[in-house]
């Protein structure tokens, strides 16, 4: 491998690693609930975290739905 190929492959790996880290960060960030309001879904029942959500609006939706 010559110097040009080394930098070309190094750049590709750095870009791929950056995309992977950004994807992981965004995935983990979606699991963090905001303290007062939820910005994930305006309707709680359409949210994937509805069953485990501890926000007051989700509790209210669960109580009103039963």
Secondary structure as GFF3:
##gff-version 3
##sequence-region A 1 66
A	DSSP	alpha_helix	3	29	.	.	.	ID=ss1
A	DSSP	three_ten_helix	44	46	.	.	.	ID=ss2
A	DSSP	alpha_helix	56	65	.	.	.	ID=ss3
###
